[in-house]
C-alpha cells in the first residue's frame, strides 16, 4: 500500500515580504521534480476557525511517491539555492507529513476519498484545505468527539488526506511540538462554515472536546 507524503511549509504571519515569491519558486521547482501543489495562501488569506490559531502563510505540496521524494526535494540543489537566499528562515516551519493511502483505510471510520463513490470529486480544483494540529490531553474523549466529527464530514462530503500523530511527521526546519496533524478537504469554504457553525458541532462537538485538547484550525482555498 503506497501512501503519498505532504510537504508543509509554514511562515509566521510576522513575515510578509518575499513569502509569495518563495512559495511560487518552490512550487515551480517541485512541479518539475514530481510534486503537486495542493494549496497555498499568504497569512492575509487564511481564515481562522479555532480561537487562538496562528494564521501561518502555508504551502502544501503532495509527493505521490512518498516521504523520501519530499526529503530529496527539500535537500536538492535547486531548493537549497532558493532557501539560502531568503531572509526569514527563523520564521519558517517545514515538515513532511505522512499521507493517507489513496485506497482509503479498510475497516476504519476515518473519512477518506475512498469513502465515497467513484467520480464524486470529478472537479476538485476549488476544494478548500482545513488544517488542524494540536495537543491531545484526553484520548478517550477525543475518540468520542471524532465520532461526531466524522458523521458531519461524511454529510458534507469532506475527507482527510492527512491525519497523523507525531511519528508521522518528519521535521525539516524549525520547531513543531504538537501531537496530531491533519489536512481535510472540503468542497468550498461555505461547506466549512456550515460544518463549523452547525448546531451539532457547536452544541455537541465543541463542548465534548473542550478541555480534552488544544487545537489550531485554519482554512484556505
HUBELBEL-V713650 format. One line per field, one symbol per residue. psi: psi as a letter, one per 40 degrees, with the letter a starting at -180 (. if undefined). A space follows every 10 residues. Layout:
psi=???
//
This chain:
psi=hhhiihhhhi hiedhdhedd dddddddddd ddeeihhdii iideehhhdh heihghhhhh hhgdeadddd ddddeidddd ddddeiefde ehhhihhhii ideaghfheh hideeiiied gdgedeihhh hhiahhdgdd dddddddddd dddddefiii dhhiadeehh hdiahhfidi hihihididd ddddddeidd ddedddddeh eeihihhiii .
//
